[in-house]
Amino acid sequence: IDGIAKIPIAPHIAGESQIYLQTQLKAFRSGKRQHEIMSIIASQLSDEDISDLSAWYSSIAITATMPAE
């Protein structure tokens, strides 16, 4: 729930743009964008849920570090 993916095929969403997250969740909800899991989850979200979720995940500060050489 921290926005950092736990499996390699899932994207990290922590720190993403709020507008981007809203757009993608609405696209999953409407069927414009499809994914077997996200489409089901997003279909149950209200506009307020999408606004709240996108605000939460976009507010998470992330720090990127370069790997040691």
Residue, then its C-alpha position, 0 to 999 in steps of 0.5 A: i500500500d506504499g505505492i512500491a510494487k512488490i512484484p517485478i511486472a507491476p509498476h511503482i505508483a508512489g510519487e506519480s503525477q496525480i493527474y496521470l494516476q487519475t487518468q489511468l484509473k478512469a481509463f481502467r474504469s471505463g474500459k478504455r484501458q484494460h488489464e484483467i486485475m486493474s479493470i475489475i478494481a477500478s470498476q468499483l471506484s467512484d470519482e471521489d475514490i479515484s481523486d483520493l487515491s491519486a492524491w495519496y499516491s502522488s503525495i508519497a515522496i520517493t528517493a532514487t539512488m544510484p547503485a554502487e559501482 
